[in-house]
Amino acid sequence: MATQKANVITKHILHHLSRHKAKLPMIVGLQGPQGSGKTTVTQGVQKNLENEGKRTAVLSIDDFYLTHAKLEELKQFYPENKLLHGRGQPGTHDMQLGTKILSQLKESPDGTAVHLPIFDKSKFDGEGDRTEKTVDVVTPIDVVIFEGWCMGFYPIPADALEELYQAAKIGRATGSGGKAPYFTQHSLESLQQINTILAGYLDWYRLIDAFIVLRPQNLFDVFAWRLQAEHAMKEQGKPGMADDQVHDFVARYMPGYEIFGDGPRRDDAPWAGKGLVMDIDKERNLINTDTF
């Protein structure tokens, strides 16, 4: 099924690449929750594009996490905001590094080596740190795929966030399955801090030309997908989290999906008119596509 999704995405990219007027590369954002198959699908798309003679590079938002030392500083700066205690959320990425790399890919003369960073999640007992190793690509590049769980998430008006929060607190707004949204487990102040931080990601978004969204039919499927991954690691003899730890791990990301998940499909996004949403079921099968 990953092959089918990769083929659909490849067709979408090639269609817009043929009409791309700006300087190459065309940067394609890809958003999907944890376990939705972003890595596997991206690998398939990259192979398809290279078979078409296109020079490609792949970036993951995960590789732009702050260094471990900077993540510790962030935790100290926001002592009450559990969302910013450790990598993952908007605010835990090195925005300057990301902008630098994207700009180098867009603007460097042909023959320039661009050094893509690598973040090792196993360092510091799983807290992770950036490594000295890099993935080196040489310009010109035709297509860059930039993927991540929160790619394309936009800030919303502060008063709209407060209204949503208060409605949820008194039971007038519910999350998936009719339950209280996960964002109500955090303070409004913490959510507003994430919302404010997201404004800085617009510097990245201005450089994105087209977009892909992998959208689960049921957001709760993310819990099952992450649990499958942990069980698979344990079967291979690798360390993994207990089931309740997996639930808590995924729950930390749910506020982002609940509040900001519609961001990629905004009418005023730089990629508006060049977006593709792919609805997937619990088995990650493609059940529907639409453009935006």
JONORVEN-V412351 format. One line per field, one symbol per residue. psi: psi as a letter, one per 40 degrees, with the letter a starting at -180 (. if undefined). Layout:
BEGIN
psi = ???
END
This chain:
BEGIN
psi = dddddddddddddddddeehdihiihhhihhiiheefddddddddddddddeehhiihihddeeiiiddddddddddgdegddegiidiheeigddddddddddddeiiiehhhhhihhheeiffediiiieiihhihiihdhhhhiidehehiiihddddddddddddeeehiaheeihideeeiidddddddddddddeddddeehdiihhhhidhdedddddddddddddddeeiiiiiddddddddddeddddddededdfideidehefihhhhiadeeiheiiii.
END
